[in-house]
Amino acid sequence: MERESIVYGCIKDLPFGDDREMKVRRFHNQSAISRLPGMDDWPFLSREMFAATSDQPMHGTYQTQVIHFGASYRSIEYEWEQWIAKFEQLLQSMYWVSVSVHLETELSGTHTFTWDSNTSFHEPGSGDIKVRCEWQHEGGLQSNY
C-alpha cells in the first residue's frame, strides 16, 4: 500500500464591513472556488475539495465566513511545491484575513502552513503574501520560516 497524505485547512474571510460589502466578498470568493477545475492534473486542487459556511449565523457564520477544504493524496509531500503554487494562485484571487493548511504525512509528521497578508487583509491581486511553516512531530513543535 502506498503512503497517504492528508491536506486540510481553512480560509477566513474578513469579519468587517456592512452587509453589502460582506456579500460581495463572499460571492467573489465563492466564484473563485467555482472556477477551479472539477478534475485537475496532479497534484490536484479541485473545487470539490472546498465548502463554505452560509451567510446565516445559525448556519456557521457569526461574523467570519470560513471556507474549509480537505483531500487525501498519495504522497503529496513529494510535489508539495507544485500544490502550494496552485493554492497560492487561488489565494491571490480571493479576499481573506488568514489561511491555514495542514499537511499530515506518514513519514515526516504534520506540517502547518499559515498565510498572512502584507496588510490587515488580502484583496484579489494585491501583491505578495507570506507563508510560515511549523513542523510538528512526536517530540514537540519546531518552527521553520
Summary of the structure (lengths in Angstrom):
residues: 145
radius of gyration: 15.7
end to end distance: 33.2
largest distance: 51.4
contacts: 393
relative contact order: 0.21
helix: 27%
strand: 37%
